[in-house]
């Protein structure tokens, strides 16, 4: 696959290649805390044939209480081997509906140097709406282990210190993918002891504003560019994305990729880190 134009694939594209041994389909369905359901439950109920399950909170750094943080390279490589993802594997990742959590897997693989990855546009819901087959019952046996070389691209992930320095320099535009109410501080955060508001100087573009409301597919590139411009983002200048826990920020990173801005950095800790610390400034 080529790089930028094939970051998204259609159900038709995937259906024609389901039996390709060089392809690995990944279910990355994920729910916010408090929604009363897990992605693994959905995966156990039904999935695209042959899909393996990627637990966003399990394939993550277990040494921190922050959710979904990037793994250490050795642990990540071991998880990829368990999922049957090797250096030559073409990965297609989806979630239950739309493109909410699948882009986080897409971005994570790219962070670790694996660019042969695409998102199923519209997710499982679109797959089902087109009458495509699903698998039920017990998942197939785990695929054969594959050697995976994790090659972190350090510039793609920001930490709290990088964000703090940027507040002073304003050299990079920070765009927040959370809802307007959470960004403005009018809606309480669900994470315990987490303040409301946003990082000083940041702009707000809720991730679902670059997703078609009806089809749950990504908007066309021209419309994505327009949404960023309306949010006050200069597409000719550097950008870093943030959100609540580093998941939906990847939807913005995918949107930027589709309009010719590949490998947008994400503030990995996002608001789960910034909002719970007491040494970080907050605006409302």
N, C-alpha and C positions, 0 to 999 in steps of 0.2 A: 504494500500500500504506500502511496505517497503520504506526505506528512500532514500539512495543514488542511487540505481539502477532504481528507478521509478521517478526520477526527470524529466524524459522525458516520454511522452506517444505518441503512434502512432495514426493516424486517425482511424485505425481499432479498437484499444482499446477503444477510445472515442465513436465511433459509436455504439458499443455494450452496452454502459452504458448511453446513452443520456437520457433515461427515468427514471434513478435512482434518486429518490427525495433527496438522500443524496449528490448528485453531483451538483456543480455549475460551469457552463462554463462562462469564463470571456474573453471578447474582450478588449485587451489593446493596440490596434493599435494607434500609435503615430507618428507624423511627426515633423521634426526639423523646427524651425521658418524659414519662408521664402519659404517653399516648396509649399505654396498655397493651402494646403488641411489640414483637420483635421481628426483624427481617428474617431470622432463622426459622421462625414459625411459618412465615409466608413461603419460604423456600421449601420447607418440608411438605407443605400442602400442594404446591405445584411450581414448576420451573420450566424454563426452556430446556429441551432434551440435552442431557450431557453437561449441564451447567454445574459448576462448583460454587460453593458459598464463600464469600469474602466478608468476614465479620469486621466492620470498621473499628469496633472497640477492642476486638481481640488481636487483630493485626495492627498493633500500636505499641507505643512505649508504655510498658507496665510499671516503670519506675516512678511515674508521676500520677497524681490524681486527676490531672487534666485529661479530658476525653479525646480520643482519636488522634493523639499526637504521633508524629512520624516515628517509626521503629528505629532501633539501631541496625546498621547494615547487616550484621551477621544474622540477627533474628529475622529480619525481613527476607534475606536469601533463603533461610530455612523454611519460612512460610510459603514462599513461592515454589520451592521444591515440592512441598506437600501438596500444593494445588496443581502441580504438573505444569508450571510455567517456567520455561527455560529461555535462553538467550534468543532463540529463533521463533518463539511462540508468538503468533498473532492473537492478541487478547481483544475480545469484545465484551464490554461490561454494561450491565443494565440494572435498573431498579424497578420497583413495582409499577410506578406510573411516572411519566415525564422524565426529567433529568435532574432529580434532586440530589441523590447521593452518589450515583454512578460517576459523575465527574471527579469526585474526590479520589476514586481508585485510578481513573485516567491520569490525574495530576500526580498521584503518588508514584505510579510506575514511571512516569516521565522524570520525576525527581530522582529516582534511583537508576536512571539511565536507559530505561526500556521505552523506546518510542513507538514500538509496534502495538499500539493500543488505540481502540476507538470506543465510542459510546453508542449504544443502540438508541437512536433518536425516538423518543416517545415511550421507551421502556416496555415492560411486559404488557402494560395496558394496550399499547398500540399493536403489539404482537398478537394479543388475543383478539382485538377488534378485527384483525385481518384473517382470522380463522387459522392461525398457525398452530402447530401441535405443541402440547405441553406434556411433561412427565409428572406422574403422581406416584405416591407410595415411597418406598425407600429409595434414596439416591443411588446411582450407580456406584460401583467400587471406585475408590480414589484412583486418579490417574497415576501412571508411573512417575516416580520422582524425576525431576529435571534439575540439572545444575543451573543456578542463577547467580550471576555476578552483580552484586549491588554496587552501583557507582554513583554515590550521592552528588547531585548538582547543587552545591551549597548556596548558590545565589538565588535559587528558587524558593527558599524558605527563610523567613525573617523570624527573629526572636524579639523578646520584649525590649532589649537594649537597642536594637536597630530601629524599632518604632519610636522609642523615646528620643533617640538622636534626630530622627526625622521630624519630630514636632518642632525642634529648634531650627533645623535647616530648611524644612519644607521643600526638599529637593525631589521628593517622590510623592505623587498623589496617592492617598490612601482611600480606597472605595470600600464601603461596608455593605455586605449583601443582606443584612438583617431587615426586618420589616421597618417601616417608617416609625411606627409607635415605639418599638424597642430602641431604635436609633435616637429618637427624640427624647426618650426617657419617660414617656407617658404610659408605658406598659411595663409592668414589673418583670424582671428576669426570673426564670424558673430555677436556676442554679442557686443553691444556698449561699447566702452572704455575698451575692453578686450585685453590685451597684447598677443603676440604670443610667443610660446615656451613651455617649460615644467618645472616641478618641479625638482630642482637639485637632481641628483642621481637616478632619476626614469628610468625605462626601458619601451620600447614601444612594445606592441603587439596589433595591430588593431583587434578589435573584430571579423571582418569578416574573419580573418585568421584561426579561429577555427570553421568556418562554411563552409560546402561544397559549392563550388561556383555554382554548377549546381542545386543540389536538395534543397539548402538552409536549410539543416538539420545539426545538430551538427556533427562534425567529430567523428570517433571512438576514444575511450579513449587513445589508444596508440599514435594516431596522435596528439591529443590535448596536451598530455605530451611532445611530440616532439616539437611542436610549442612554448611552454613555454620555453623549454630548449634552443631552437635556439635564443629566445629573451634574453637569459642571466639570466633566472630565475631559481634559485635553488629550486626545489620542496621539498627539505627537510628542508627548512627554512621558517620563517613566511613571509606572503605576504599580501599586501593590494592593492585594485584595485581602479583606478580612471578613469575619462574620461572627457567629456565636461560638463555634468550636472548630472552625477550619474546614467544614464540610461544604456548605453552600457557597463559600468564597470560590470554590473550584468551579462552580457554574459560571461565575463571572470570568474566571481564568479561561474556561472553555470558550465562552463568547468572545473574549479578546483574541484567542487563538484563531477563531473562525474569521476574524477581520484583519488578520495579518500581524497580530501581536503575540507570538508564541512565548511560552515559558514565563508567564506572569508570576512573580513571587506571591506567596501567601504568607500572612502572619499566622504561623501554625497554632499558637496558643489562643489567638483571637480573643473575643470578649470573655470567654471562660477564664482566661488568665488575667487580662487587663482589668476586668470588672471586679475580680475578687481580691486583687492586690490593694494595698492601702498606700502605696508609694507611686501610683500612676494617676495623672490628672484626668478628669472626666468633664465633658461638656454635656449640657442638656439643651 
